[in-house]
């Protein structure tokens, strides 16, 4: 990747600025410079300049306007499909750049491009020329990928985007409209789910509030019930029950102890006379 590209500078910008004040033969020369400049691979902004558009209407400058359009939208194959005199003669630098742009166009639809196809469509005579061209494209930063020499194909990872032709605008707009419709549908669905969750939350909150009111009312009824007993909380009631059981157990124990004492006294009183009788008999 070039230093300018790394810094985020548009290398075409200088030509666009010059095109605002350049006309005629000077504009023709500006196109030549742009087509041969390093790092310039998109030309749409330059084509949109009015002084450049005016070249199409002049027979002497028209071929260079057509050549600029070829570099913006066309390929190496299109170069040989034009009528004689429609385009000017290309320099070796221009031919090299047009071949690079043609690889980009192929890579937009193919991720594995055979060397044989590249040779045919780019007018190259050997595999070595194909590999050298791809290596140059990778060095320029307009594509990335791997050269598979064993299987003789170029595996594409990334290529830059080329200029969009006005004829393609309607198709792009249609795709974007479809994407917007899908987004609107998803947004409506999400909003519906949000409303549903909010309703469920409100319902649960209301149920919780009613439940708390019911519990409060039950506590109040228990506190005010006409049983004559003071309302106690569960811990106090357990402690009270425990004390009652201790009192009952103590009283029961006292009764059992008293009964045993009475029985013992009765037994002692009954045995006295019997002993006296025995003694008398012995005498």
Rosetta blueprint (number, residue, H / E / L):
1 X L
2 X L
3 X H
4 X H
5 X H
6 X H
7 X L
8 X L
9 X L
10 X L
11 X L
12 X L
13 X H
14 X H
15 X H
16 X H
17 X H
18 X H
19 X H
20 X L
21 X L
22 X L
23 X L
24 X H
25 X H
26 X H
27 X H
28 X H
29 X H
30 X H
31 X H
32 X H
33 X H
34 X H
35 X H
36 X H
37 X L
38 X L
39 X L
40 X L
41 X L
42 X L
43 X L
44 X H
45 X H
46 X H
47 X H
48 X L
49 X L
50 X H
51 X H
52 X H
53 X H
54 X H
55 X H
56 X H
57 X H
58 X L
59 X H
60 X H
61 X H
62 X H
63 X H
64 X H
65 X H
66 X H
67 X H
68 X H
69 X H
70 X H
71 X H
72 X H
73 X H
74 X L
75 X L
76 X H
77 X H
78 X H
79 X H
80 X L
81 X L
82 X L
83 X L
84 X L
85 X L
86 X L
87 X L
88 X L
89 X L
90 X L
91 X L
92 X H
93 X H
94 X H
95 X H
96 X H
97 X H
98 X H
99 X H
100 X H
101 X H
102 X H
103 X H
104 X H
105 X H
106 X H
107 X H
108 X L
109 X L
110 X L
111 X L
112 X E
113 X E
114 X E
115 X H
116 X H
117 X H
118 X H
119 X H
120 X H
121 X H
122 X H
123 X L
124 X L
125 X L
126 X L
127 X H
128 X H
129 X H
130 X H
131 X H
132 X H
133 X H
134 X H
135 X H
136 X H
137 X H
138 X H
139 X H
140 X H
141 X L
142 X L
143 X E
144 X E
145 X E
146 X E
147 X E
148 X E
149 X L
150 X L
151 X L
152 X L
153 X E
154 X E
155 X E
156 X E
157 X E
158 X E
159 X E
160 X L
161 X L
162 X L
163 X L
164 X L
165 X L
166 X H
167 X H
168 X H
169 X H
170 X H
171 X H
172 X H
173 X H
174 X H
175 X H
176 X H
177 X H
178 X H
179 X H
180 X H
181 X H
182 X H
183 X H
184 X H
185 X H
186 X H
187 X H
188 X H
189 X H
190 X H
191 X H
192 X H
193 X H
194 X H
195 X H
196 X H
197 X H
198 X H
199 X H
200 X H
201 X H
202 X H
203 X H
204 X H
205 X H
206 X H
207 X H
208 X H
209 X H
210 X H
211 X H
212 X H
213 X H
214 X H
215 X H
216 X H
217 X H
218 X H
219 X H
220 X H
221 X H
222 X H
223 X H
224 X H
225 X L
226 X L
227 X L
228 X L
229 X L
230 X L
231 X L
232 X L
233 X L
234 X H
235 X H
236 X H
237 X H
238 X H
239 X H
240 X H
241 X H
242 X H
243 X H
244 X H
245 X H
246 X H
247 X H
248 X H
249 X H
250 X H
251 X H
252 X H
253 X H
254 X H
255 X H
256 X H
257 X H
258 X H
259 X H
260 X H
261 X H
262 X H
263 X H
264 X H
265 X H
266 X H
267 X H
268 X H
269 X H
270 X H
271 X H
272 X H
273 X H
274 X H
275 X H
276 X H
277 X H
278 X H
279 X H
280 X H
281 X H
282 X H
283 X L
